[in-house]
């Protein structure tokens, strides 16, 4: 029987077309598209795909406000100190572009849904829901890497407030840290914070807005630089309330006096596609205006032997998630161009259009690897 792919995604997501194009290259029928909205509302059930020739792919639930609200509704009743919104109030929640709202509640809803869907699945998956849950949990994945002796930045432990962060930094002799939403993605709610003799500063993707006596946080593509302690404390306290991962801010290698790191996609255990992300700030995400460069440029800078060690580390990271075909890994290279560290792992980090490995894009390589596993 010919393999049949099922992709779970928001219908307008361009990731769907990349998968369909990849399938066409192998003369396979187009993937069945299951909208997240239909799955969440139980209009669709995954247990109808119980044939051995079916292959399910979960893709990013991004950029769809109705899906976002449906996931939030699923997380409404989970306890915690995070800010929450009830199912009743969600009905009237209006779209507010870039607003950082209820990220912890969203993750708890997302986790619950993935756990329920995994119980329905009786066929192959490209990435297992359990692995996706952990990849979305920065503290959990960081601890997994530590347990598996994978190089990562030092964690400062559980941080619940700005004051606790300052104390932990002093106690652990650490003057520069990254504060990240524990369940964030795409640099949402990330702060590069440092204490120096002249005071303190926070370089961040967060725009702080005061409205009717309340602080609202927005994701911004324009990097913000805060130096007033009151404003910094306000931002960090709000983020901490949603759960954060705090790590030592490691120095990055530079090219043309600009910091760079790497996005590496590991497919079927092999580190394949690679893109250099050359930043204008400590945050190098491409959507923030960073420049990109390719594998050849990177090798000319670090050398083949250093890359071989980095490649092995990326593959060791992927091996921690044996039930997932692929993952995107953010890799930091130290200024000495030899040492390296894993920044984080991304469940949906394979979207790097225009980057090829052995002449093919990530989606084509993933389909090829899946077919090889079947055969």
Secondary structure, 3 states (H helix, E strand, C coil): CCCEEEEEECCCCHHHHHHHHHHHHCCCCCCEEEEHHHHHCCCCCHHHCCCCCEEEEECCCCCCHHHHHHHHHHCCCCCCCCCCCCHHHHCCCCCCCCECCCHHHHHHHHHHHHHHHHHHCCCEECECHHHHHHHCCHHHHHHHHHHCCCCECCECCCCCCHHHHHHHHHHCCCCEEEEEECCCCCCCCEEEEEEECCEEEEEEEEEEEEECCEEEEEEEEEEEEECCHHHHHHHHHHHHHCCEEEEECCCCCEECCEEEEEEEEEECCEEEEEEEEECCCCCCCHHHCCEEECHHHHHHHHCHHHHHHHHHHHHHHHHCCCCECEEEEEEEECCCCCCEEEEEEECCCCCCCCCCECCECHHHHHHHHHHHHHC
